[in-house]
Amino acid sequence: MTNAPPIHGFSHITLPVGDLDVAERFYVGLLGATKLRRFDRETFLRYRPDRADEADADNSPLHLEIRFPGTTELHLFLQRGLAPRTPAPHPHYALSVAPGDLDAFTARLRDAGVPVDGPRRLGPPGHASVYFADPFGNTLELATFGYTGEVASGAPDVSVLGWSGEG
């Protein structure tokens, strides 16, 4: 077998969302991502007027493209009829934060009505993670190294992450 050509990294990662406006408020407004592009129905049909049936389908091409500093793009695809689901431990998407910002970010989430679990440590001393979910049940994590605050040990309790807010 010959060597595979090199992969240079992830181009983007996709997540399902049930509402682009709610997703934008949560990821851009609350989490601080940069909105790169939004392909709502009007924008999509401007480029592809021949694909209106696709734009209105449950498995829609409509999406929001965002990025956190220094990371791969995250594409949030509209999936009509997507009911909020119970967050699962995997897959989850870990976002890196500075150790001194973990408590402030956790408070920001709680103030917005987002249930959290943590901080807790699953890694070496100084590691801390806070788990939460977006309004659609996608499990997210804030992860840091060098944290000096109190932490619980062990796996997160994802059963406490379901919420009814919009973000």
MIFIZA-487003 format. One record per residue (C-alpha): x, y, z; residue in three letters. Coordinates in steps of 0.25 Angstrom, whole numbers. Each point is the difference from the previous one (the first is absolute). Layout:
N
X | Y | Z | Ala
...
end
This chain:
167
0 | 0 | 0 | Met
5 | 14 | -4 | Thr
1 | 11 | 10 | Asn
-13 | 9 | 0 | Ala
1 | 14 | -5 | Pro
1 | 10 | 12 | Pro
-12 | 5 | 7 | Ile
2 | 15 | 4 | His
-11 | 0 | 11 | Gly
-15 | 1 | 0 | Phe
-7 | 10 | -10 | Ser
-12 | 1 | 9 | His
-9 | -8 | 9 | Ile
-15 | 0 | -1 | Thr
-11 | -1 | 11 | Leu
-15 | -1 | -1 | Pro
-9 | 12 | 5 | Val
-15 | 2 | -1 | Gly
0 | 15 | -1 | Asp
11 | 9 | -7 | Leu
-4 | 12 | 8 | Asp
1 | -7 | 14 | Val
13 | -6 | -5 | Ala
6 | 13 | -3 | Glu
-5 | 6 | 13 | Arg
7 | -11 | 8 | Phe
13 | -2 | -8 | Tyr
2 | 14 | -4 | Val
-7 | 8 | 11 | Gly
3 | -9 | 12 | Leu
12 | -8 | -3 | Leu
7 | 12 | -8 | Gly
3 | -7 | -14 | Ala
2 | 8 | -12 | Thr
-11 | -2 | -11 | Lys
7 | -2 | -13 | Leu
-13 | -3 | -9 | Arg
-14 | -3 | 1 | Arg
-7 | -7 | -11 | Phe
-15 | 2 | 4 | Asp
-11 | -3 | -10 | Arg
1 | 13 | -7 | Glu
15 | 0 | -2 | Thr
0 | -15 | -4 | Phe
-10 | 3 | -11 | Leu
7 | 12 | -5 | Arg
12 | -10 | -4 | Tyr
-9 | -12 | -3 | Arg
-14 | 4 | -4 | Pro
-2 | -14 | -6 | Asp
1 | -7 | 13 | Arg
-11 | 6 | 8 | Ala
-5 | -14 | 3 | Asp
13 | -3 | 7 | Glu
0 | 13 | 8 | Ala
-14 | -4 | 6 | Asp
4 | -14 | 3 | Ala
1 | -6 | 14 | Asp
15 | -3 | -3 | Asn
3 | 14 | -5 | Ser
12 | 6 | -6 | Pro
-3 | 13 | 8 | Leu
11 | 3 | 10 | His
8 | 10 | 8 | Leu
15 | -1 | -1 | Glu
8 | 5 | 13 | Ile
14 | 0 | 5 | Arg
6 | 1 | 14 | Phe
14 | 7 | -1 | Pro
11 | -10 | -5 | Gly
-10 | -11 | -2 | Thr
-6 | -8 | -12 | Thr
-13 | 5 | -5 | Glu
-13 | -5 | 6 | Leu
-12 | -1 | -9 | His
-13 | -1 | 6 | Leu
-10 | -6 | -9 | Phe
-15 | 2 | 1 | Leu
-7 | -13 | 2 | Gln
-15 | 3 | 0 | Arg
-8 | -8 | 10 | Gly
12 | -2 | 9 | Leu
-5 | -2 | 14 | Ala
9 | 4 | 12 | Pro
7 | -13 | 4 | Arg
6 | -5 | 13 | Thr
15 | 3 | -1 | Pro
9 | -11 | -1 | Ala
14 | -2 | 5 | Pro
5 | -2 | -14 | His
2 | 6 | -10 | Pro
3 | 13 | 7 | His
8 | 12 | -5 | Tyr
10 | 6 | 10 | Ala
3 | 15 | -1 | Leu
13 | 4 | 6 | Ser
0 | 12 | 10 | Val
11 | 6 | 9 | Ala
0 | -5 | 14 | Pro
-3 | 14 | 6 | Gly
-13 | 1 | -9 | Asp
-6 | -14 | 3 | Leu
-8 | 6 | 12 | Asp
-5 | 12 | -7 | Ala
-4 | -8 | -12 | Phe
-7 | -10 | 9 | Thr
-7 | 12 | 7 | Ala
-4 | 6 | -14 | Arg
-7 | -13 | -4 | Leu
-7 | -2 | 13 | Arg
-5 | 15 | 0 | Asp
-6 | -3 | -14 | Ala
-7 | -12 | 6 | Gly
9 | -11 | -6 | Val
2 | -12 | 9 | Pro
14 | -4 | 2 | Val
8 | -11 | 6 | Asp
13 | 3 | 6 | Gly
11 | 4 | 2 | Pro
5 | -14 | 0 | Arg
13 | -7 | -2 | Arg
2 | -12 | -9 | Leu
14 | 3 | -4 | Gly
13 | 3 | 7 | Pro
1 | 10 | 12 | Pro
-3 | 14 | -5 | Gly
-10 | -5 | -11 | His
-15 | 5 | 2 | Ala
-12 | -2 | -9 | Ser
-14 | 6 | 1 | Val
-11 | -7 | -8 | Tyr
-12 | 6 | -6 | Phe
-10 | -2 | -12 | Ala
-5 | 9 | -11 | Asp
-15 | 2 | -2 | Pro
0 | -12 | -9 | Phe
7 | -10 | 9 | Gly
14 | 1 | -6 | Asn
9 | -2 | 12 | Thr
11 | 10 | 1 | Leu
12 | 1 | 10 | Glu
9 | 11 | 5 | Leu
13 | -5 | 2 | Ala
13 | 6 | 7 | Thr
13 | -4 | 6 | Phe
6 | 8 | 11 | Gly
-13 | 1 | 8 | Tyr
2 | 3 | 15 | Thr
-15 | 0 | 4 | Gly
-8 | -11 | 7 | Glu
-3 | -12 | -9 | Val
-8 | -13 | 1 | Ala
6 | -13 | -5 | Ser
-6 | -9 | -10 | Gly
-8 | 0 | -13 | Ala
-11 | 11 | -2 | Pro
-14 | -2 | 4 | Asp
-7 | 3 | -14 | Val
-14 | -3 | 6 | Ser
1 | 14 | 6 | Val
3 | 7 | -13 | Leu
-14 | 1 | -7 | Gly
-6 | 13 | 0 | Trp
-12 | 8 | -6 | Ser
7 | 14 | -2 | Gly
3 | 6 | -14 | Glu
14 | 5 | 4 | Gly
end
